[in-house]
Amino acid sequence: MLAGIERIDEVEWEVPIGYVPGMRVPGRFFLSEDLSETLEAGAVQQLANVAVLPGIVRYSLAMPDIHSGYGFPIGGVAAFEQETGVISPGGVGYDINCGVRLIATPLTPDDITNPRALIEALFTTVPTGVGAESEMRISPHDLEEIMVEGVDWAVAAGYGTEKDAAHCEEGGKMPDAHVAPVSKKACQRGMPQAGTLGSGNHFLEIQTVDAVYDNEAAQTFGLSAGQVCFMIHCGSRGLGHQICTDHLRTLESATRRYGIEIPDRQLACAPLHSPEGEAYFGAMAAAANYAWVNRQVITHQVRTVLNRMYGIDYEEMPLVYDVAHNVAKMERHTTDKGRQTLCVHRKGATRAFGPGCPEVPQDYRAVGQPVIIPGSMGSASYVLHGTTTAMEKTFGSTCHGAGRVMSRTKAKKATPGSEVRKELLKQGIIVRATSDASIAEEAPDAYKESYKVVDVVRRAGLSLPVVRLRPIGVIKG
Amino acid sequence: MPFEELPHQADVRVRVTADSCDALFAEAARAMFSIMYVACEEGGIERRVSVSAPDMPQMMVDFLSELLFIAEVERVVFSSFEVTVKGTALEAVARGEAFDPDRHRGGMEIKGVSYSGLRIFRDGEEFCSEILFDV
């Protein structure tokens, strides 16, 4: 482990006050000995930098998929008091409400007699990659409604079923969204992109449930061994990117005006109740709602393909759940001061609310919120459930993915995309992408092994495994 | 090679070098478009960009962000840039061609130009910048 870091228990570590000047609280992160060699000093410094921000409560936290980002580390979680705290786009990222959702089906792998045909149909139906535009035409008025109504808009417009919204974090709609602080530029970028996957680590996967760890929870979530599911990973596209760019600039000068000392310009922030802070929060919430609609429209595209090819009714393909992993939200948590409303930033981290929380949908409440952890192209993804321990230790948060261990450039040099594709095919995984380069960048070796990350959150009690999903087909942007 | 990629696990970090401040901004833009698109060739499209900022790093973020915006909304792939810097303001002409999925697709989408670790500095006679792109 890196020098200056103290062990708390088996998988919990502390970055003490003083690690960087001005820290108000210690840092805490979760990592196994096994994964400690993947820890970058830069990521720990970013974790410590977050602890400098005003109004931070208890700890600056990071999950076991921690790696260097900008502003916050990836895997970072921090909660801020309403009265004294701040909001920072550096704690959310450019891809506001980048997130992941899982759709269940009644299919088994045997039903998919021609997987290539299915993958081609999905690839041509879901716009992917740089420059991809949606066939869906929305008016400026539609865009405003999307940003305010979220998934409710999509369902009313025919892109979902009545049950979909209830199975999204926040019901697929942040109520504090405001369109006034969303620039014309952001709207111009958002108009043609609703219902597009994007590129980079975004994907659409066909998966099958190949291990069940908790029968009761799996049954509650509507999952069973051998079932085929579809996982979608994407965010708010150019609309969210532009909102982050616009508001970073405003908050950059606000940081100085409010006399807030920050160790990294990307941590530009403003008091939660300042005009600049409120403007960013409203615009960020609008982008979050757009992202939920984006994933909902892609869900509709997937269901349409499955309905056409296998004759399955839309109602037979329920949304298991949809989680946001780049977002800041006002949430109620118990602290040393009792029940408090806090602004919880999650930057590459997933909400993992435990059993009994009113925010968890009624049909899942006894078990806890479903947590969806995507693996890399070749490795398994997991569904877990939130826990009371997460509520106590991490403001109800857990990891969001496997976490990279190799740069994109190094990955491209290590193995050509065509080789990665062939290797995965040997394992029964068909990959379809806009280019071999994008396959090479996302090669399985470029990521931590997902089971090791999931095992850390299990050992820490932050979330508990329900099922494992093995990929059988991958569409990359 | 006027720009090189520096190690970064998740995103793309580049170091750009040039023999003048004007050329530095032009090379930074060229680096950004090289990451985003497989082939960038000069075409008949020309756009003018003006940026004014409180300091040089902000000017770099604003300049590159404006190009990202134009490229995405107007579906243009830029490949050459003429930049004139005066203090912390710049005027630029960007030239490129219409986005063609068959030729240009396959690069990495850049989500934003980060302030984290953004540096603009002199190294002897050379002008240098280190920039982190969120991809």
Interface residues (C-beta under 8 A of the other chain):
Chain A: E40 H67 S68 G69 Y70 G71 I74 G90 G93 Y94 D95 G129 V130 G131 A132 K185 Q188 R189 G198 S199 G200 G238 H241 Q242 C244 T245 L248 R249 E252 S253 D264 R265 Q266 A268 R404 V405 M406 S407 R408 T409 K410 T434 S435 D436 A437 S438 E441 G477
Chain B: E5 P7 H8 Q9 A10 D11 V12 M36 Y37 V38 P54 P57 Q58 V61 D62 S65 L68 F69 E72 V73 R75 F99 P101 H104 R105 G106 G107 M108 E109 K111 G112 V113 S114 Y115 S116 G117 L118 L132 D134 V135
